[in-house]
Amino acid sequence: MSDDHTTPADWCLHPRLKADSFPIFDHGRLQFRLINDRRFVWTLIVPMHPGAEQLHRLPPDWRNEALAGLQALSETLEYLYHPDRLNTGAIGNLVDQLHLHCVVRFGDDPAWPGVVWGAGEREPMKPIELLARIQPIAAGLGDALARNSERTA
Amino acid sequence: MSDDHTTPADWCLHPRLKADSFPIFDHGRLQFRLINDRRFVWTLIVPMHPGAEQLHRLPPDWRNEALAGLQALSETLEYLYHPDRLNTGAIGNLVDQLHLHCVVRFGDDPAWPGVVWGAGEREPMKPIELLARIQPIAAGLGDALARNSERTA
């Protein structure tokens, strides 16, 4: 239950996030998405809270759910990709709807050691590439969310 | 108590973080710092956990403490500055020691709408300016940490 009785039913995804990314899956009140950019494995978590703009202003139960989602997503990306670094953040200077970034980074990727935000032009993937990238993340994330929820139950 | 009996006594600050920023204060197992750059109110939280590099690999009690610190810091910066946006993140591509960023952003600041990481040259402050910036953050943060800890007690 939400502190403020807000529900995902009243929520819709920002058009720019919709255009730039594809759904991985929804879990609870979170939508996990993949940015359509071949250069980086770049994921998003969007809490489906209408009007949410900043993490620190989310109701505490929503914030805890988002942070648990970030933990599961981070564990999944580490397991799948063995990155040199995960870059996580809530920026939102261009899209005011709250979304958390979690990006797989390598010392030889095209933006290293800089950040991915504002780094060059995105390279859209073909549908088959998108699917191949999304499928293992979805499978791993489902496992991680279930495992972590058992651990805290 | 730490999950792994690690204590801040075994910890020391990364030389680059030490050179780039000044202490606001230590609270529990967290060190709050201010980046020495006149252009942005740019704060850091450094969990004093020896060897910590990534947020998702911190022991859960340390991670919860760091995230509670980020919440108190965000509330403080919002109260003091009324920013258009707070940018928060864990990047660490240049400094492997775990540190969380929390940056006050305005639509007319020198990096907007881009991010502050990698944006131009830092402008160091004079000691009196640093002090004037640190003092209200320290006071507000002390209040926010006490208030939030009562709320969850």
Interface residues (C-beta under 8 A of the other chain):
Chain A: Q54 L55 H56 R63 L67 L70 Q71 S74 E75 E78 R85 L86 N87 T88 G89 A90 I91 G92 N93 L94 H101 R105 W112 P113 G114 V115 W117 G118
Chain B: Q54 L55 H56 R63 L67 L70 Q71 S74 E75 E78 R85 L86 N87 T88 G89 A90 I91 G92 N93 L94 H101 R105 W112 P113 G114 V115 W117 G118
